[in-house]
Protein backbone atom coordinates (compact mmCIF):
# COMPACT_ATOMS: atom_id res chain seq x y z
CA UNK A 1 0.00 0.00 0.00
CA UNK A 2 1.21 3.52 -0.78
CA UNK A 3 0.58 6.90 0.73
CA UNK A 4 0.54 10.13 -1.26
CA UNK A 5 1.22 13.78 -0.55
CA UNK A 6 0.68 16.88 -2.69
CA UNK A 7 2.84 19.92 -2.02
CA UNK A 8 3.01 23.38 -3.56
CA UNK A 9 6.14 25.17 -4.78
CA UNK A 10 6.33 28.78 -5.96
CA UNK A 11 8.95 28.17 -8.68
CA UNK A 12 11.38 25.63 -10.10
CA UNK A 13 14.10 26.31 -7.54
CA UNK A 14 11.65 25.87 -4.65
CA UNK A 15 10.31 22.69 -6.28
CA UNK A 16 13.83 21.24 -6.53
CA UNK A 17 14.51 21.99 -2.86
CA UNK A 18 11.18 20.43 -1.85
CA UNK A 19 11.82 17.31 -3.94
CA UNK A 20 15.26 16.79 -2.38
CA UNK A 21 13.89 17.24 1.15
CA UNK A 22 11.04 14.78 0.54
CA UNK A 23 13.41 12.25 -1.08
CA UNK A 24 15.42 12.13 2.15
CA UNK A 25 12.25 10.86 3.86
CA UNK A 26 11.65 8.18 1.23
CA UNK A 27 9.16 10.06 -0.99
CA UNK A 28 9.32 9.78 -4.80
CA UNK A 29 7.93 12.33 -7.25
CA UNK A 30 4.88 10.99 -9.09
CA UNK A 31 3.98 14.13 -11.03
CA UNK A 32 4.55 17.86 -11.31
CA UNK A 33 1.70 20.08 -12.50
CA UNK A 34 1.89 23.72 -13.51
CA UNK A 35 -1.13 25.36 -11.87
CA UNK A 36 -2.35 28.78 -12.97
CA UNK A 37 -6.06 28.83 -12.19
CA UNK A 38 -6.35 31.33 -9.32
CA UNK A 39 -2.62 31.50 -8.57
CA UNK A 40 0.52 30.33 -10.31
CA UNK A 41 2.50 27.52 -8.69
CA UNK A 42 3.82 24.00 -9.19
CA UNK A 43 1.94 21.14 -7.57
CA UNK A 44 4.24 18.23 -6.82
CA UNK A 45 2.72 14.84 -6.03
CA UNK A 46 4.81 12.39 -3.99
CA UNK A 47 4.33 8.71 -3.13
CA UNK A 48 6.02 6.25 -0.81
CA UNK A 49 5.34 2.80 0.50
CA UNK A 50 3.57 2.76 3.84
CA UNK A 51 5.59 1.02 6.51
CA UNK A 52 4.14 -1.86 8.51
CA UNK A 53 4.63 0.22 11.65
CA UNK A 54 2.47 2.97 10.16
CA UNK A 55 -0.28 0.50 9.26
CA UNK A 56 -0.31 -0.98 12.77
CA UNK A 57 -0.58 2.47 14.36
CA UNK A 58 -3.28 3.51 11.88
CA UNK A 59 -5.40 0.44 12.66
CA UNK A 60 -5.18 1.20 16.39
CA UNK A 61 -6.32 4.79 15.91
CA UNK A 62 -9.28 3.76 13.72
CA UNK A 63 -10.51 1.08 16.16
N, CA, C and O atoms as a DFTB+ gen file, in Angstrom:
252 C
 N C O
     1  1       0.838      -1.166       0.000
     2  2       0.000       0.000       0.000
     3  2       0.890       1.238       0.000
     4  3       1.948       1.251       0.630
     5  1       0.459       2.270      -0.704
     6  2       1.212       3.517      -0.779
     7  2       0.445       4.647      -0.110
     8  3      -0.773       4.588       0.055
     9  1       1.184       5.667       0.265
    10  2       0.575       6.903       0.727
    11  2       1.054       8.017      -0.194
    12  3       2.142       7.935      -0.764
    13  1       0.251       9.044      -0.335
    14  2       0.537      10.131      -1.261
    15  2       0.489      11.467      -0.542
    16  3      -0.187      11.625       0.475
    17  1       1.220      12.423      -1.092
    18  2       1.217      13.780      -0.551
    19  2       1.345      14.751      -1.720
    20  3       2.129      14.519      -2.640
    21  1       0.586      15.822      -1.684
    22  2       0.678      16.879      -2.689
    23  2       1.203      18.130      -1.999
    24  3       0.688      18.552      -0.963
    25  1       2.238      18.713      -2.595
    26  2       2.838      19.918      -2.020
    27  2       2.940      20.987      -3.096
    28  3       2.976      20.686      -4.289
    29  1       2.984      22.219      -2.662
    30  2       3.010      23.380      -3.563
    31  2       4.387      24.034      -3.518
    32  3       4.987      24.176      -2.453
    33  1       4.877      24.429      -4.689
    34  2       6.140      25.167      -4.776
    35  2       5.904      26.411      -5.629
    36  3       5.153      26.373      -6.603
    37  1       6.550      27.504      -5.257
    38  2       6.335      28.778      -5.958
    39  2       7.048      28.856      -7.310
    40  3       6.599      29.555      -8.218
    41  1       8.176      28.122      -7.434
    42  2       8.950      28.171      -8.682
    43  2       9.805      26.912      -8.798
    44  3       9.767      26.045      -7.924
    45  1      10.564      26.817      -9.864
    46  2      11.381      25.633     -10.101
    47  2      12.428      25.389      -9.038
    48  3      12.653      24.248      -8.637
    49  1      13.069      26.447      -8.578
    50  2      14.100      26.309      -7.540
    51  2      13.492      25.795      -6.232
    52  3      14.069      24.928      -5.575
    53  1      12.342      26.324      -5.862
    54  2      11.654      25.868      -4.646
    55  2      11.186      24.415      -4.811
    56  3      11.222      23.636      -3.858
    57  1      10.750      24.058      -6.019
    58  2      10.310      22.687      -6.278
    59  2      11.477      21.719      -6.128
    60  3      11.321      20.646      -5.545
    61  1      12.635      22.086      -6.644
    62  2      13.825      21.237      -6.532
    63  2      14.212      21.023      -5.069
    64  3      14.527      19.905      -4.662
    65  1      14.188      22.090      -4.290
    66  2      14.513      21.991      -2.861
    67  2      13.518      21.075      -2.154
    68  3      13.910      20.220      -1.360
    69  1      12.240      21.257      -2.443
    70  2      11.184      20.432      -1.853
    71  2      11.365      18.956      -2.215
    72  3      11.254      18.082      -1.356
    73  1      11.645      18.685      -3.497
    74  2      11.823      17.307      -3.943
    75  2      12.990      16.637      -3.232
    76  3      12.886      15.478      -2.830
    77  1      14.100      17.351      -3.072
    78  2      15.261      16.787      -2.379
    79  2      14.970      16.525      -0.905
    80  3      15.394      15.503      -0.365
    81  1      14.253      17.431      -0.252
    82  2      13.892      17.238       1.151
    83  2      12.980      16.019       1.318
    84  3      13.179      15.206       2.221
    85  1      11.986      15.902       0.447
    86  2      11.041      14.784       0.539
    87  2      11.734      13.455       0.212
    88  3      11.407      12.425       0.801
    89  1      12.679      13.476      -0.716
    90  2      13.406      12.253      -1.085
    91  2      14.182      11.700       0.112
    92  3      14.308      10.485       0.266
    93  1      14.694      12.580       0.946
    94  2      15.423      12.135       2.155
    95  2      14.519      11.334       3.086
    96  3      14.997      10.502       3.857
    97  1      13.212      11.587       3.014
    98  2      12.254      10.864       3.855
    99  2      11.601       9.699       3.111
   100  3      10.618       9.131       3.586
   101  1      12.145       9.345       1.948
   102  2      11.649       8.183       1.229
   103  2      10.543       8.455       0.211
   104  3       9.985       7.512      -0.351
   105  1      10.219       9.714      -0.034
   106  2       9.164      10.057      -0.989
   107  2       9.737      10.110      -2.399
   108  3      10.877      10.534      -2.588
   109  1       8.961       9.687      -3.384
   110  2       9.324       9.780      -4.796
   111  2       8.327      10.687      -5.507
   112  3       7.141      10.694      -5.179
   113  1       8.808      11.443      -6.474
   114  2       7.933      12.327      -7.250
   115  2       7.102      11.481      -8.218
   116  3       7.643      10.670      -8.970
   117  1       5.789      11.680      -8.187
   118  2       4.876      10.990      -9.093
   119  2       4.531      11.904     -10.267
   120  3       4.479      11.462     -11.415
   121  1       4.297      13.180      -9.969
   122  2       3.976      14.131     -11.027
   123  2       4.248      15.556     -10.569
   124  3       4.301      15.852      -9.375
   125  1       4.420      16.428     -11.558
   126  2       4.551      17.858     -11.310
   127  2       3.579      18.546     -12.261
   128  3       3.609      18.310     -13.469
   129  1       2.720      19.396     -11.710
   130  2       1.700      20.076     -12.503
   131  2       1.860      21.582     -12.372
   132  3       1.967      22.114     -11.267
   133  1       1.876      22.253     -13.502
   134  2       1.890      23.723     -13.507
   135  2       0.456      24.182     -13.301
   136  3      -0.425      23.856     -14.096
   137  1       0.223      24.933     -12.240
   138  2      -1.128      25.356     -11.872
   139  2      -1.228      26.865     -12.024
   140  3      -0.426      27.602     -11.450
   141  1      -2.206      27.333     -12.792
   142  2      -2.349      28.783     -12.965
   143  2      -3.814      29.205     -12.967
   144  3      -4.188      30.155     -13.654
   145  1      -4.632      28.510     -12.210
   146  2      -6.056      28.827     -12.193
   147  2      -6.305      30.115     -11.412
   148  3      -6.622      31.139     -12.017
   149  1      -6.173      30.093     -10.090
   150  2      -6.354      31.328      -9.317
   151  2      -5.027      31.869      -8.791
   152  3      -4.959      33.006      -8.325
   153  1      -3.964      31.047      -8.866
   154  2      -2.617      31.498      -8.566
   155  2      -1.644      30.592      -9.311
   156  3      -1.975      29.455      -9.648
   157  1      -0.466      31.095      -9.560
   158  2       0.520      30.331     -10.307
   159  2       1.457      29.626      -9.344
   160  3       2.046      30.253      -8.463
   161  1       1.592      28.303      -9.518
   162  2       2.500      27.517      -8.694
   163  2       2.731      26.161      -9.355
   164  3       2.122      25.842     -10.376
   165  1       3.603      25.386      -8.769
   166  2       3.824      24.005      -9.189
   167  2       3.257      23.101      -8.103
   168  3       3.558      23.280      -6.923
   169  1       2.446      22.140      -8.496
   170  2       1.937      21.143      -7.568
   171  2       2.746      19.871      -7.779
   172  3       2.771      19.320      -8.879
   173  1       3.397      19.415      -6.738
   174  2       4.244      18.228      -6.822
   175  2       3.572      17.114      -6.034
   176  3       3.276      17.277      -4.851
   177  1       3.334      15.992      -6.683
   178  2       2.717      14.838      -6.032
   179  2       3.804      13.819      -5.721
   180  3       4.598      13.453      -6.587
   181  1       3.828      13.368      -4.470
   182  2       4.810      12.392      -3.994
   183  2       4.104      11.112      -3.578
   184  3       2.922      11.126      -3.235
   185  1       4.846       9.992      -3.612
   186  2       4.328       8.711      -3.131
   187  2       5.452       7.974      -2.418
   188  3       6.629       8.142      -2.737
   189  1       5.068       7.158      -1.452
   190  2       6.020       6.250      -0.814
   191  2       5.244       5.070      -0.251
   192  3       4.039       5.150      -0.011
   193  1       5.951       3.994      -0.050
   194  2       5.339       2.799       0.504
   195  2       5.085       3.020       1.986
   196  3       5.951       3.501       2.717
   197  1       3.880       2.661       2.414
   198  2       3.570       2.756       3.844
   199  2       4.331       1.663       4.574
   200  3       4.421       0.530       4.100
   201  1       4.870       2.010       5.717
   202  2       5.592       1.020       6.505
   203  2       4.605       0.208       7.332
   204  3       3.506       0.672       7.635
   205  1       5.001      -0.996       7.691
   206  2       4.137      -1.856       8.507
   207  2       3.837      -1.186       9.838
   208  3       2.725      -1.302      10.353
   209  1       4.811      -0.491      10.396
   210  2       4.627       0.221      11.651
   211  2       3.516       1.259      11.520
   212  3       2.683       1.406      12.414
   213  1       3.512       1.974      10.402
   214  2       2.468       2.974      10.162
   215  2       1.097       2.310      10.104
   216  3       0.136       2.811      10.688
   217  1       1.006       1.179       9.399
   218  2      -0.276       0.496       9.264
   219  2      -0.805       0.004      10.603
   220  3      -2.003       0.094      10.871
   221  1       0.082      -0.516      11.444
   222  2      -0.314      -0.984      12.771
   223  2      -0.858       0.175      13.607
   224  3      -1.906       0.055      14.240
   225  1      -0.135       1.297      13.603
   226  2      -0.578       2.470      14.358
   227  2      -1.896       3.012      13.818
   228  3      -2.757       3.432      14.591
   229  1      -2.060       3.007      12.510
   230  2      -3.282       3.509      11.875
   231  2      -4.465       2.648      12.279
   232  3      -5.529       3.181      12.594
   233  1      -4.308       1.339      12.278
   234  2      -5.404       0.436      12.658
   235  2      -5.835       0.688      14.102
   236  3      -7.024       0.658      14.416
   237  1      -4.869       0.934      14.968
   238  2      -5.182       1.198      16.387
   239  2      -5.993       2.481      16.528
   240  3      -6.935       2.539      17.318
   241  1      -5.628       3.515      15.762
   242  2      -6.316       4.793      15.906
   243  2      -7.718       4.755      15.309
   244  3      -8.581       5.530      15.720
   245  1      -7.960       3.868      14.349
   246  2      -9.278       3.764      13.717
   247  2     -10.229       2.935      14.583
   248  3     -11.438       3.165      14.581
   249  1      -9.675       1.969      15.324
   250  2     -10.513       1.077      16.155
   251  2     -11.200       1.794      17.278
   252  3     -11.930       1.175      18.051
